[in-house]
Amino acid sequence: MTVVLADDQPLILTALAGILDGQHDLQVVAQVECGPAAVAAVREHDADVAVLDVVMPWGGGLEAATEIREHSPRTRVLLLTSFGEEDIVHAAMDVGVQGFLVKGCSADDLVDAVRRIAAGGAVLSPEVTGYVVDGYRRGPSTVSIPGAVAPEDLDGPLTARERDVLAGVARARTNAEIAAELVVAESTVKTYISRLISKLKARDRVGLAVWAHETGYLSDRGQQK
């Protein structure tokens, strides 16, 4: 799996490359220090995953992710930042990235996140999930994902199997892991995820995870809506 790295701090960039290039199944094909260079590198190498720092000169990770999602939709995006503000989290979700980690994560967490995202999964660091859950605890009355359907506006409740799959996505499980938990074929999980994305009008599986947390749909309170 090919990876493009972007961070404006050379020491961090070298460290990230060392961690990922040391894995037998990952290859860092470009190391750049700004957003525009990351976009160009993704196009040049048709990379599987782009790991982007949020704050960089001449265009940060959010801006780069927007262009990558538009012009190189096959490439999966993981945002890596030292910041944890809620507005950055939601901005990342609005862009449609597949993962969001803080720089305080371990090397194993980073490797696992890149692999999950490359395999079609989604990753939210515990800190990010915490912001979403805290928002729900303050009283979720609306869905903050652009275009997503509020629970009360669903055309009928989700089926038991749809809720099971949604719960797996909300816990950042891969399709294979969800299939193993539910004892079904991985293709069946993919079908349910596609159905959920359509039914909830979410952009992708990250949107599904955020929807589940922000609306509280999987809780008893959410089921009563």
VOTOR-171478 format. One record per residue (C-alpha): x, y, z; residue in one letter. Coordinates in steps of 0.2 Angstrom, whole numbers, plus 5000, padded with zeros to 4 digits. Layout:
<rs>
XYZA
...
</rs>
This chain:
<rs>
500050005000M
500750174995T
500750325006V
501050505004V
501650605020L
501450785022A
502050885038D
502951045038D
504150985052Q
505550885045P
505950795061L
504150735062I
504050695044L
505650585045T
504950495060A
503250455052L
504150395036A
505250285047G
503750205056I
502750175040L
504150125029D
504749995042G
503149895039Q
503149755026H
501549805018D
501749995017L
502850105006Q
503050295008V
503250354990V
503350544994A
503750655009Q
503250845007V
503050995018E
501451085012C
499751045006G
499951084987P
501450974987A
500450834995A
499050854981V
500350844968A
501250694975A
499550604977V
499150634958R
500950584953E
500950414963H
499150374963D
499450344982A
498250234992D
498350345007V
498850525011A
499350565029V
499150755031L
499650875045D
498150995047V
499151145049V
500551185036M
501151335027P
500451375009W
498951265012G
498651145026G
497850965027G
496051015026L
496351115010E
497350975003A
496150845008A
494750934999T
495750934983E
496250754985I
494450704988R
493850794973E
495250754960H
495950584967S
494450504975P
495250334976R
496550394988T
496050385006R
496450525018V
497050525036L
497250695045L
498550695059L
498650845070T
499250915087S
497651005089F
496050935096G
494751075094E
493051025090E
492851145075D
494351055067I
493550885070V
491950935062H
492851025048A
493850865044A
492150765044M
491450895032D
492850875020V
492450685020G
494150615026V
494250435031Q
495250455047G
495750585060F
497150555073L
498050665085V
499950665085K
499950595103G
499450425096C
500650285097S
501650215082A
500550065082D
499050165082D
499650265066L
500150095057V
498450025061D
497550175055A
498450185039V
498049995036R
496250015041R
495950165030I
496850075015A
495749925017A
494150035016G
493950065035G
493750225044A
494750285060V
494250415073L
495550435087S
494750415105P
494950605107E
493950635092V
492650515097T
492550595114G
492150765106Y
490750685096V
490050595111V
490150745122D
489150845110G
487850705111Y
487850715130R
487450905129R
485850855120G
485950805102P
484450885093S
485150905076T
486350815064V
487850915060S
488350815045I
487850915030P
486350835021G
486250685033A
484450635039V
483950665057A
483350505066P
481550575067E
481550595048D
482050425043L
480850325032D
480550195046G
481850135059P
483350045054L
483249855055T
484149755068A
485549705056R
485749885050E
485949935068R
487249795071D
488249855056V
488050035060L
488749995078A
490249915070G
490650065059V
490450175074A
491750075083R
492950095068A
492849915064R
493349855046T
492149765035N
493049605039A
492949625058E
491149675057I
490849515046A
491749405059A
490749485073E
489049455065L
489549295057V
489049345039V
490049365023A
491049525020E
490049565005S
488549565015T
489249695026V
489749805011K
487949795005T
487249845022Y
488549995023I
488050055005S
486250045011R
486550145026L
487450275017I
486050295005S
484650285019K
485550415030L
486250515016K
487950515023A
489450545013R
490450395018D
490750275032R
491550405043V
489950505041G
489050345047L
490050335062A
489850525066V
487950505063W
487850365075A
488750455089H
488050625086E
486250575085T
486350445099G
485350325088Y
486050165095L
485650215112S
483950185120D
483650365120R
484050375101G
482950225097Q
481450325105Q
481550465092K
</rs>
